[in-house]
């Protein structure tokens, strides 16, 4: 059983046509420009990241974890996970 004729092996390659295409050569020759917009809430969170309270709390948590005194309440975790499983 022949799957391909010997003269047609590699005869159809859709990638060869795409190699000549230039990015942004679409309608009118103008390329699209990617754009990112950061919401005001995200900017606020970025500002809070540098605050002293944030750094202090992170240090406290690091010390508790390294000392083995950090306690996780399973009930609180279950309460937060429950809506995802419903």
N, C-alpha and C positions, 0 to 999 in steps of 0.2 A: 504494500500500500504506500503510495506516494502522498506525502502531505503537501509538499511544494514542488513545483516544476523546477528543474535545474536552472533554467534561465531566469526564474522569477525570485530566487532567493535574494532577499535584501532589496527587491525592486520597489517595494512600497515602504517608505520610511517617513512618517509624518514629521519627524524632527528635522529633517533636512530643509523643509520649507520654512520652518520657524527660525532657523539660524540666520536667515537674511533679514528678518524683521527687526526693526530698531525699536527700542523701548520709547514710548511716548510719541510714536509716529501715527497715532490714531487720527481721529477727526480733526482736520485743520492743522495737523502737525504739532499741536500743543500737548505737552505731557502733563499728567496729573501730578500735583504736589501733595505729598502726605502732610497732614496737619494734626496736631495734638492739642486738645484743650483740657486744661486742668480746672476742675470745679473749685468754687470758693471753699467748700467743705474740705476738699483734699488739701488746699493751700493752708487752711487752718490747722489740719492735722500735721502737715509738714512743719509748721511753725511751732506746734506743741512738742514736736519731737526733740527740739533743742532746749526745751525748758529744763530748769534745774530740778523741778519736782519729778519729771519723767526719769531723769538720770538717777536721782536718789532712789526711786522705787525699784528701778532695774538693779541697782547695786544691792539693795536689801534682798531682792528675790534671788540673786546670784549667790549671796552668802547663805541664805536658807537652804538652797538646793545643794550647795557644796557641803554644808554641815549636816545634811540629812534631816533637817527640821521642817522642811516645807511640807505642808499637809494639803492634799487635794480632796475636796469634798465630793464624793461620788454622786450625791443627790443633785448638786448644782450642775454637774456635767450632764447627768441624765435629763434634767429639766431643759437644758439647752439643745440636746440632741433629739429629744422626743418629737418636736415639730417636723424634723427632717424625715422621720420614719413613718409619719402618718400620711 
